[in-house]
């Protein structure tokens, strides 16, 4: 872990960016980037927030007024327990967490709703780019000229963290395998959520990772899911969730991964927005094959 203290950005600058450049902010992905995906039991690690195009992100400082949940949850195999990710306004990285038990944990972030308004053509183009086909079809059925796009959006980010026990860390011969290799992810109650049905920390390369997309706790079919290894942007996979909300990600390289999905529903009689959208992300790390050998 880096020894420096988090840098305190001016919070009003972050807030200003959300107000002045809403279309730019919405077009970007949002995810959690920890200082390590495999922290040691009891040791603190930094939790950064990032916003950008797929895996090329810029720092997003901590803005308390935008946070509904920012927690470390898990491990799912035991009694569910959530601890707040600690931090102060303007911190970058946005917080510091500490897992007191080994196993597979989730860091979750849920934002407050924010609204944007785009010109009709710009809004339709962005719906097409993000694979939001139902919303695009509904707008195509409207008479010309189509109205501007008024949208309320929520960020739903999650990172899978494999916490290693102190004893294994002290023994280099045993540290290679994490206690989470036989575990799976679990739903954390986010409105839109990507759930790993196997542990990426147990994956043998090349391999695959089954992932479910849930909306309000139920499988979401037909959504566009994009998976990107963080060390090669061009290798992104674009998949559609099946009737059970599932996709199968091909894991063909070690290192960090980012998986994203979005969902949009129509609003009726709302004074500020015609659409409500949710933006989910899941980050994790795939160990190199040599890391899993004893």
MOGISUL-V913647 format. One record per backbone hydrogen bond with DSSP energy under -0.5 kcal/mol. NH is the residue of the N-H (numbers start at 1). CO is the residue of the C=O. If there is no record, write none. Layout:
NH/CO + NH/CO
This chain:
7/92 + 9/7 + 9/90 + 11/9 + 13/10 + 14/10 + 15/11 + 16/12 + 17/13 + 18/14 + 19/15 + 20/16 + 21/17 + 22/19 + 25/21 + 26/22 + 27/23 + 28/24 + 28/25 + 29/52 + 31/50 + 33/48 + 35/46 + 41/164 + 42/99 + 43/40 + 45/97 + 47/95 + 48/33 + 50/31 + 51/58 + 52/29 + 53/56 + 54/52 + 56/53 + 57/55 + 58/51 + 60/49 + 62/91 + 66/63 + 67/64 + 68/66 + 68/110 + 69/110 + 71/108 + 72/83 + 73/71 + 73/106 + 74/81 + 75/104 + 76/104 + 78/75 + 83/72 + 85/70 + 86/84 + 86/96 + 90/62 + 91/88 + 92/7 + 95/47 + 96/86 + 97/45 + 99/43 + 100/98 + 103/163 + 105/103 + 105/161 + 106/73 + 107/159 + 108/71 + 108/106 + 109/157 + 110/69 + 111/155 + 112/66 + 114/153 + 116/151 + 118/149 + 123/119 + 124/120 + 125/121 + 126/122 + 127/123 + 128/124 + 129/125 + 130/126 + 131/128 + 132/127 + 133/131 + 136/132 + 137/133 + 138/134 + 139/135 + 140/136 + 141/137 + 142/139 + 149/118 + 150/148 + 151/116 + 151/149 + 152/275 + 153/114 + 154/277 + 156/279 + 157/109 + 158/281 + 159/107 + 160/283 + 161/105 + 161/159 + 162/37 + 163/103 + 163/161 + 164/39 + 164/162 + 169/165 + 170/166 + 171/167 + 172/170 + 174/171 + 175/171 + 177/174 + 178/176 + 181/178 + 183/180 + 185/196 + 193/214 + 195/193 + 195/212 + 197/210 + 200/198 + 202/199 + 203/200 + 206/251 + 207/251 + 209/249 + 211/247 + 212/195 + 213/245 + 214/193 + 214/212 + 215/218 + 216/191 + 216/214 + 218/215 + 220/213 + 221/219 + 222/241 + 225/239 + 226/260 + 227/237 + 228/258 + 230/256 + 232/229 + 235/232 + 236/233 + 237/227 + 239/225 + 239/237 + 241/223 + 242/246 + 245/242 + 247/211 + 249/209 + 249/247 + 251/207 + 251/249 + 252/250 + 255/286 + 257/284 + 258/228 + 259/282 + 260/226 + 261/280 + 262/224 + 263/278 + 265/276 + 267/274 + 274/150 + 275/150 + 276/265 + 277/152 + 278/263 + 279/154 + 280/261 + 280/278 + 281/156 + 282/259 + 283/158 + 284/257 + 286/255 + 287/285 + 291/288 + 292/288 + 292/289 + 293/290
